[in-house]
Amino acid sequence: MEAINKFYLNNGIIYPINDFTDEDYKEKIIYEVLRVVNGKPVFLKEHLARMKKSFKLINKEFPYSEETIESLIVKVIKKNDNAIGNIKITYNISNGNLKIYYIMHSYPDEEYYEKGVKVILYYGERENPNLKIVSTEFRAKIAEKMKEDKAHEALLVDRNGFITEGSKSNFFGIKDKNLITAKGEAVLRGITRDKIFKIAESLGVEVEEKEIRASEIRDLDSLFISGTSVAILPISQVDDIKFDVNNEILRNIMKKYNDLLEGKL
């Protein structure tokens, strides 16, 4: 069972977690995962805007107002005693079933933020990177390869040899004091990714969206991944290539983002 904690919401009604079923996952599901900090959903407006975009990509309208979704999320948070963690919103395209519930989260240990993590290159790409929809088989293949190589994440390499994004994250490189990341149309535009763009601007750091060849990754000075659960996480190693995790720009961006997440900015 994917849902955790005491209660979940199904089509506006709160139920005990023991009533939760995973039957929807036989269908196509549009979803969003957001983080709860200090009893509040973080970057909710941005998550809902992205969910609406997913609906537009399949020529459907999102049937709920932002105010309604927010009130339902808050209801779930309060019923679960303002628990910190990740909340998932799912919408079954076939039957219109809306669920909101807490899911298992894996926030990296502080050691990983200090020392960085190992990632691998995985040659594969999403069918539509900007459509946030469950693809169980694709994820399972990547997870198996990551487990085999004892890696924290996999960077996806498309058919043309370009790195696009992580399997569950966005990818950034640093070169000559500039940020480099894949073009927006080639990736899922993560909420954290957008915040990084704004943080970089505030720090006077230029962000360049460009194609990054997997064969050229060793030319970058420093790397990191970003996402709802990982926040901003340094990469210490890609396959057998080592990278600097104490890059000044990387550390400045990490600090600014953490402040934003905690509501300090």
Salt bridges, closest charged atoms under 4 A:
GLU2 OE2 - LYS88 NZ 2.95
ASP24 OD2 - LYS99 NZ 3.54
GLU32 OE1 - HIS47 ND1 2.77
GLU32 OE2 - ARG50 NE 2.79
GLU46 OE2 - LYS195 NZ 2.70
GLU66 OE2 - LYS52 NZ 3.26
ASP81 OD2 - LYS6 NZ 2.69
GLU111 OE2 - LYS115 NZ 3.42
GLU125 OE2 - ARG159 NE 2.74
GLU137 OE2 - LYS141 NZ 3.76
GLU148 OE2 - LYS145 NZ 3.72
ASP149 OD2 - LYS145 NZ 3.54
GLU165 OE2 - ARG126 NE 2.79
GLU209 OE1 - ARG193 NH2 2.80
ASP221 OD1 - LYS175 NZ 3.92
ASP259 OD2 - LYS255 NZ 3.17
